[in-house]
Amino acid sequence: MAQPIEALMRSALEAQVAGRLEEAEERYRRVLASAPDEPDALHSLGLVRYACGDYLQARTLVLRALDLTRWQYPAYKKNLGLILGKLADAHEESPDLVARRKEYARWNRERQTPRGNGMPLVSVIIPSYNHARYIGRALSSVFTQTYRNIELIVIDDGSQDGSADIIRNLLDKAPIPHQFLARENRGSVATVLEGLELARGEFINILHSDDMFSPDRFELCVRRIADSGCDWGFSGVEFVDADDRPLAAADHAAAGSLMAEMERMPLEASTGLSLLSTNVAITTGNLFVRRAFLDAIGGLRIYQYSEDWEFGLRASLSSEPVFLPEKLYRYRFHGRNTVTVAADRMRGEAFEVMREFLGRAEENRQWPNPFAPVPAVWGKAFHAKLLRGGLGLLLSEAALRRLADELS
């Protein structure tokens, strides 16, 4: 590349970063006047036009950059996805999608009609590991449930901070049936699977040893999920700090991002679709699942970070989740959570989970869930959700080209 073009590219990028979009555009266009097939200039100009709200031209420019580079750059694919997501917004109120949303809303109300006043046994499984400071509050949140047909299974996974002794002392006064096992460290998911082998309940709910339930969690979950014959669901989440103080979005970036995702859920076309961009259930502890359904779809799979999201995506193909907007789970941020100490590894594993799910979702078949979050059911709304979540880089070249044509 000639030196003048290099200098123009640098100055254009500086202007773009500083928000001087007209200046950046003028310089990128000067580069393209001399080198019409310069992919970085095409891509960057596309982002400028995107920032200006000109999504059609942005689409054309970034597509050209992708073609020139043989679709080898993930960042280009991701940004094309974001552009197509904006174009897809214009299709959100298409007559077909509006009718589909109404059909879903009616079906979702009808399926949640209570069918009886049963009292199913709920098995609570607590995998405990080095949370001596918090385990007492976790156990207390189970003991104080307003719904009483509960059994508790606690497995200490080789804690080295005295957690096992605390658990033993508290369980001596437990007002509900319980089992306790302390052994060497095997990992969280392996511990949960061990707890499942001991559980006798019709419904399962995991509780992580640093989190808590609200007192009415099981009363409401049984009423709205179990009594209506539904298979699984999750609730709203309250985020708290190490001292149980509620976190505000403005004070904690990670909690604020998760809060924003959950607040958008009522605007989604379906609860299942809300799972496409991120794990809006937040944690396995927020899943209330019928045991027979859990077993039928293959149970929990072992992942280091993403077993909850993988389960939610896989489960949604077979049965639509019920969302309870009440904040019935209290998720604690305390500086050593998985979500705060392993962000890069979590992101890589999450991409693999979503890539596998997309492979299944594209299959030409009829899923048990009539409103499964798949393109055959939701069309552009499916892809728009992925694209707005920045997951366009996971779609194939053919899929992105097709969407670019459809949304032009």
C-alpha positions as CSV (number, residue, x, y, z in Angstrom):
1,M,0.0,0.0,0.0
2,A,1.4,3.4,-0.9
3,Q,2.4,5.7,1.9
4,P,-0.2,8.4,1.2
5,I,-3.0,5.8,1.5
6,E,-1.5,4.5,4.8
7,A,-1.5,8.0,6.2
8,L,-5.0,8.6,5.0
9,M,-6.2,5.4,6.6
10,R,-4.6,6.3,10.0
11,S,-6.1,9.8,10.0
12,A,-9.5,8.4,8.9
13,L,-9.4,5.9,11.8
14,E,-8.4,8.6,14.3
15,A,-11.3,10.7,13.1
16,Q,-13.7,7.8,13.3
17,V,-12.6,6.9,16.9
18,A,-13.0,10.5,17.9
19,G,-16.6,10.6,16.5
20,R,-15.8,12.9,13.7
21,L,-17.7,10.8,11.2
22,E,-17.9,13.3,8.3
23,E,-14.2,13.8,8.4
24,A,-13.6,10.0,8.6
25,E,-15.9,9.3,5.7
26,E,-14.2,11.9,3.5
27,R,-10.8,10.3,4.1
28,Y,-12.0,6.7,3.6
29,R,-13.6,7.8,0.3
30,R,-10.3,9.4,-0.8
31,V,-8.6,6.1,-0.1
32,L,-11.1,4.3,-2.2
33,A,-10.8,6.8,-5.0
34,S,-7.2,5.6,-5.3
35,A,-7.7,2.0,-4.3
36,P,-11.3,0.9,-4.9
37,D,-10.7,-2.6,-3.7
38,E,-9.0,-1.8,-0.4
39,P,-11.0,-4.0,2.0
40,D,-10.1,-2.2,5.3
41,A,-11.3,1.1,3.8
42,L,-14.5,-0.5,2.5
43,H,-15.2,-2.1,5.9
44,S,-14.4,1.0,7.9
45,L,-16.5,3.2,5.7
46,G,-19.3,0.7,6.1
47,L,-19.0,1.1,9.9
48,V,-19.2,4.9,9.5
49,R,-22.3,4.6,7.4
50,Y,-23.7,2.2,10.0
51,A,-23.1,4.8,12.7
52,C,-24.9,7.4,10.6
53,G,-27.9,5.1,10.2
54,D,-27.4,4.3,6.5
55,Y,-27.7,0.5,6.9
56,L,-28.2,-0.3,3.3
57,Q,-25.0,1.3,2.1
58,A,-23.2,-0.1,5.1
59,R,-24.4,-3.5,4.1
60,T,-23.1,-3.1,0.5
61,L,-19.7,-1.8,1.7
62,V,-19.0,-4.6,4.2
63,L,-20.2,-7.3,1.9
64,R,-17.7,-6.0,-0.7
65,A,-14.9,-6.1,1.9
66,L,-15.9,-9.7,2.8
67,D,-15.9,-10.8,-0.8
68,L,-12.5,-9.3,-1.4
69,T,-11.0,-11.1,1.6
70,R,-12.8,-14.4,0.9
71,W,-14.8,-14.1,4.1
72,Q,-11.7,-14.8,6.2
73,Y,-12.1,-12.1,8.8
74,P,-14.5,-12.8,11.8
75,A,-14.7,-9.1,12.6
76,Y,-16.1,-8.3,9.2
77,K,-18.7,-11.1,9.6
78,K,-19.7,-9.9,13.0
79,N,-20.2,-6.3,11.8
80,L,-22.2,-7.4,8.8
81,G,-24.4,-9.2,11.3
82,L,-24.9,-6.1,13.3
83,I,-25.8,-4.1,10.2
84,L,-28.3,-6.8,9.1
85,G,-29.7,-6.8,12.6
86,K,-30.6,-3.2,12.1
87,L,-32.2,-3.9,8.7
88,A,-34.1,-6.7,10.3
89,D,-35.7,-4.3,12.7
90,A,-37.8,-3.0,9.9
91,H,-39.3,-6.5,9.5
92,E,-40.2,-6.8,13.1
93,E,-43.8,-5.5,12.5
94,S,-44.4,-7.5,9.3
95,P,-48.0,-8.9,9.2
96,D,-46.7,-12.5,9.3
97,L,-44.6,-11.9,12.4
98,V,-47.3,-9.8,14.2
99,A,-49.7,-12.7,13.6
100,R,-47.1,-15.2,14.9
101,R,-46.5,-13.2,18.0
102,K,-50.2,-13.0,18.8
103,E,-50.6,-16.7,18.2
104,Y,-47.7,-17.4,20.6
105,A,-49.1,-15.1,23.3
106,R,-52.5,-16.8,23.1
107,W,-50.9,-20.3,23.2
108,N,-48.6,-19.3,26.0
109,R,-51.4,-18.1,28.2
110,E,-53.5,-21.2,27.6
111,R,-50.8,-23.7,28.3
112,Q,-50.1,-22.0,31.7
113,T,-53.7,-22.5,32.9
114,P,-53.5,-24.4,36.3
115,R,-54.8,-27.9,36.1
116,G,-54.8,-28.8,39.7
117,N,-53.4,-28.1,43.1
118,G,-50.8,-30.8,43.3
119,M,-47.9,-30.8,45.8
120,P,-44.9,-32.3,43.8
121,L,-41.7,-33.0,45.7
122,V,-39.0,-30.5,44.8
123,S,-35.4,-31.7,45.1
124,V,-32.9,-28.9,45.9
125,I,-29.3,-29.8,45.1
126,I,-26.6,-27.6,46.5
127,P,-23.0,-28.2,45.2
128,S,-20.9,-26.5,47.9
129,Y,-17.3,-25.4,47.4
130,N,-15.3,-22.9,49.5
131,H,-18.3,-20.7,50.3
132,A,-18.1,-20.8,54.1
133,R,-19.1,-17.1,54.2
134,Y,-22.3,-17.7,52.2
135,I,-23.4,-21.3,52.6
136,G,-25.5,-20.5,55.7
137,R,-27.5,-17.9,53.9
138,A,-28.0,-20.3,51.0
139,L,-29.3,-23.1,53.3
140,S,-31.5,-20.6,55.2
141,S,-33.2,-19.6,51.9
142,V,-34.2,-23.2,51.4
143,F,-35.4,-23.7,55.0
144,T,-37.7,-20.7,54.9
145,Q,-39.5,-21.5,51.7
146,T,-43.3,-21.0,51.9
147,Y,-43.7,-24.2,49.9
148,R,-42.9,-27.2,52.2
149,N,-42.7,-30.3,50.1
150,I,-39.0,-30.1,49.6
151,E,-36.0,-32.4,50.0
152,L,-32.5,-31.0,50.2
153,I,-29.3,-32.7,48.9
154,V,-26.0,-31.0,49.8
155,I,-22.7,-32.2,48.5
156,D,-19.5,-30.5,49.7
157,D,-17.0,-30.7,46.8
158,G,-13.8,-30.8,48.8
159,S,-14.0,-27.4,50.4
160,Q,-10.9,-26.3,52.3
161,D,-12.5,-23.4,54.3
162,G,-14.6,-25.2,56.9
163,S,-17.7,-25.2,54.8
164,A,-18.5,-28.9,55.5
165,D,-18.6,-28.3,59.3
166,I,-20.9,-25.3,58.9
167,I,-23.2,-27.4,56.7
168,R,-23.3,-30.2,59.2
169,N,-24.2,-27.9,62.1
170,L,-26.9,-26.2,60.1
171,L,-28.4,-29.4,58.9
172,D,-28.8,-30.7,62.4
173,K,-31.6,-28.1,62.8
174,A,-33.0,-28.4,59.2
175,P,-36.8,-28.4,59.1
176,I,-36.9,-30.5,55.9
177,P,-35.6,-33.9,54.8
178,H,-32.0,-33.8,53.7
179,Q,-28.9,-35.7,52.7
180,F,-25.3,-34.5,53.1
181,L,-22.1,-35.8,51.5
182,A,-18.6,-34.4,51.8
183,R,-15.8,-35.8,49.6
184,E,-12.8,-34.8,47.5
185,N,-13.1,-32.1,44.8
186,R,-14.6,-33.3,41.4
187,G,-16.0,-30.0,40.0
188,S,-19.3,-28.3,40.1
189,V,-21.1,-30.1,37.2
190,A,-19.9,-33.5,38.4
191,T,-21.2,-32.7,41.8
192,V,-24.6,-31.6,40.4
193,L,-24.8,-34.9,38.5
194,E,-24.1,-36.8,41.6
195,G,-26.9,-34.9,43.4
196,L,-29.3,-35.8,40.6
197,E,-28.6,-39.5,41.2
198,L,-29.7,-39.0,44.8
199,A,-32.7,-36.8,44.1
200,R,-36.3,-38.3,44.3
201,G,-38.3,-35.2,43.5
202,E,-40.6,-34.6,40.5
203,F,-39.0,-31.3,40.0
204,I,-35.3,-30.3,40.4
205,N,-33.8,-26.9,41.4
206,I,-30.0,-26.4,41.9
207,L,-28.8,-23.8,44.3
208,H,-25.2,-22.6,44.1
209,S,-23.7,-22.3,47.6
210,D,-23.1,-18.5,47.2
211,D,-26.6,-17.7,46.0
212,M,-30.1,-17.6,47.6
213,F,-33.8,-18.2,46.8
214,S,-36.5,-15.8,47.6
215,P,-38.9,-17.3,50.2
216,D,-41.8,-17.7,47.7
217,R,-39.7,-19.2,44.9
218,F,-41.1,-22.7,45.0
219,E,-44.7,-21.7,45.8
220,L,-44.8,-19.6,42.6
221,C,-42.8,-22.1,40.4
222,V,-45.1,-24.9,41.4
223,R,-48.2,-22.9,40.8
224,R,-47.1,-21.6,37.3
225,I,-45.0,-24.4,36.0
226,A,-45.9,-27.7,37.7
227,D,-49.6,-27.1,38.1
228,S,-50.0,-26.2,34.5
229,G,-48.2,-29.3,33.3
230,C,-45.2,-27.3,31.8
231,D,-41.7,-28.8,31.9
232,W,-39.4,-26.1,32.9
233,G,-38.9,-22.4,33.4
234,F,-36.9,-19.7,35.2
235,S,-37.6,-16.5,37.0
236,G,-36.3,-12.9,37.3
237,V,-33.1,-12.5,39.1
238,E,-32.0,-10.0,41.8
239,F,-28.2,-9.3,41.8
240,V,-26.6,-8.7,45.2
241,D,-23.1,-8.1,46.6
242,A,-21.1,-10.0,49.1
243,D,-23.2,-8.5,51.9
244,D,-26.6,-9.1,50.4
245,R,-27.1,-5.5,49.2
246,P,-28.9,-5.2,45.9
247,L,-26.7,-4.1,43.0
248,A,-27.7,-1.2,40.8
249,A,-27.0,-1.4,37.1
250,A,-25.0,1.8,37.2
251,D,-22.8,0.5,39.9
252,H,-21.8,-2.9,38.4
253,A,-21.1,-3.4,34.7
254,A,-21.6,-7.1,34.6
255,A,-24.8,-7.1,36.6
256,G,-26.1,-4.1,34.6
257,S,-25.6,-5.9,31.3
258,L,-27.5,-9.0,32.6
259,M,-30.3,-6.8,34.0
260,A,-30.7,-5.1,30.6
261,E,-31.0,-8.5,28.9
262,M,-33.7,-9.6,31.4
263,E,-35.6,-6.3,31.1
264,R,-35.9,-6.8,27.3
265,M,-37.5,-10.2,27.7
266,P,-41.1,-9.0,27.7
267,L,-40.4,-7.4,24.3
268,E,-39.3,-10.6,22.7
269,A,-41.6,-12.6,20.4
270,S,-41.1,-15.6,22.6
271,T,-39.3,-16.7,25.8
272,G,-37.3,-19.2,23.8
273,L,-36.1,-16.6,21.4
274,S,-34.8,-14.5,24.3
275,L,-32.2,-17.3,24.9
276,L,-30.5,-16.8,21.6
277,S,-28.4,-13.8,22.3
278,T,-27.3,-14.7,25.9
279,N,-28.2,-16.9,28.8
280,V,-31.1,-14.8,30.2
281,A,-31.7,-17.5,32.8
282,I,-28.3,-16.4,34.2
283,T,-27.4,-19.6,36.1
284,T,-28.4,-23.3,36.5
285,G,-29.6,-22.3,39.9
286,N,-32.5,-20.4,38.3
287,L,-33.8,-23.4,36.4
288,F,-36.9,-25.2,37.8
289,V,-37.1,-28.4,35.8
290,R,-39.4,-31.4,35.7
291,R,-37.1,-34.4,36.4
292,A,-38.7,-36.6,33.7
293,F,-38.2,-33.9,31.1
294,L,-34.6,-33.4,32.2
295,D,-33.9,-37.1,31.7
296,A,-35.8,-37.3,28.4
297,I,-33.6,-34.7,26.7
298,G,-30.3,-36.1,28.0
299,G,-29.8,-34.2,31.3
300,L,-27.1,-31.6,32.0
301,R,-24.0,-31.8,29.9
302,I,-20.6,-31.2,31.3
303,Y,-19.2,-27.8,30.4
304,Q,-16.8,-25.7,32.4
305,Y,-18.9,-22.5,32.1
306,S,-21.9,-22.9,29.8
307,E,-23.9,-25.9,31.0
308,D,-26.8,-23.7,31.9
309,W,-27.1,-21.9,28.6
310,E,-26.5,-25.1,26.6
311,F,-29.3,-26.8,28.6
312,G,-31.7,-23.8,28.0
313,L,-31.1,-23.8,24.2
314,R,-31.4,-27.6,23.9
315,A,-34.5,-27.7,26.2
316,S,-36.2,-24.9,24.3
317,L,-36.3,-27.1,21.2
318,S,-38.5,-29.7,23.0
319,S,-40.5,-27.5,25.4
320,E,-41.1,-23.8,25.6
321,P,-39.8,-22.3,28.9
322,V,-42.1,-20.5,31.4
323,F,-40.7,-17.1,32.5
324,L,-41.7,-15.8,35.9
325,P,-40.9,-12.1,36.0
326,E,-40.7,-12.0,39.8
327,K,-37.1,-11.9,41.1
328,L,-37.1,-15.3,42.8
329,Y,-33.4,-16.0,42.6
330,R,-30.6,-14.0,44.2
331,Y,-27.4,-14.1,42.3
332,R,-24.3,-13.0,44.2
333,F,-21.4,-11.0,42.8
334,H,-18.4,-11.2,45.1
335,G,-15.3,-10.9,42.9
336,R,-14.6,-14.6,42.5
337,N,-17.6,-15.7,40.5
338,T,-16.9,-17.7,37.3
339,V,-18.6,-14.9,35.3
340,T,-16.0,-12.3,36.7
341,V,-12.8,-14.3,36.6
342,A,-12.9,-16.2,33.3
343,A,-14.6,-13.9,30.8
344,D,-12.5,-14.9,27.7
345,R,-12.8,-18.6,28.3
346,M,-16.5,-18.3,29.0
347,R,-17.0,-16.4,25.7
348,G,-15.1,-19.1,23.7
349,E,-17.1,-21.9,25.2
350,A,-20.4,-20.0,24.7
351,F,-19.6,-19.6,21.0
352,E,-19.1,-23.3,20.7
353,V,-22.4,-24.0,22.5
354,M,-24.2,-21.6,20.1
355,R,-22.5,-23.0,17.0
356,E,-23.7,-26.5,17.9
357,F,-27.2,-25.2,18.6
358,L,-27.4,-23.4,15.3
359,G,-26.4,-26.6,13.5
360,R,-29.4,-28.3,15.1
361,A,-31.8,-25.3,14.7
362,E,-31.2,-25.3,10.9
363,E,-32.3,-28.9,10.6
364,N,-35.4,-29.4,8.4
365,R,-37.6,-31.1,11.0
366,Q,-40.6,-30.4,13.3
367,W,-39.5,-29.9,16.9
368,P,-41.7,-31.0,19.9
369,N,-42.0,-27.3,20.9
370,P,-44.3,-25.8,18.3
371,F,-42.8,-22.4,19.0
372,A,-39.2,-23.6,19.2
373,P,-36.6,-20.8,18.6
374,V,-35.6,-22.0,15.1
375,P,-35.7,-20.2,11.7
376,A,-38.4,-22.5,10.4
377,V,-40.8,-21.1,13.0
378,W,-39.7,-17.5,13.5
379,G,-38.0,-16.7,10.2
380,K,-36.3,-13.3,10.2
381,A,-37.0,-12.8,13.9
382,F,-34.7,-15.7,14.6
383,H,-31.8,-14.3,12.7
384,A,-32.5,-10.7,13.8
385,K,-32.1,-11.8,17.4
386,L,-28.8,-13.5,16.7
387,L,-27.5,-10.6,14.6
388,R,-28.4,-8.0,17.2
389,G,-26.6,-10.0,19.8
390,G,-23.4,-9.8,17.7
391,L,-23.5,-13.5,16.8
392,G,-23.5,-13.0,13.0
393,L,-19.9,-14.4,12.8
394,L,-21.4,-17.8,13.8
395,L,-23.6,-17.9,10.7
396,S,-22.4,-19.4,7.5
397,E,-21.4,-17.3,4.5
398,A,-24.5,-18.7,2.7
399,A,-26.8,-17.7,5.5
400,L,-25.4,-14.2,5.7
401,R,-25.6,-13.7,2.0
402,R,-29.2,-14.9,1.9
403,L,-30.2,-12.5,4.7
404,A,-28.3,-9.7,3.1
405,D,-30.4,-10.2,-0.1
406,E,-33.7,-10.6,1.8
407,L,-33.1,-7.5,3.9
408,S,-32.0,-5.2,1.1
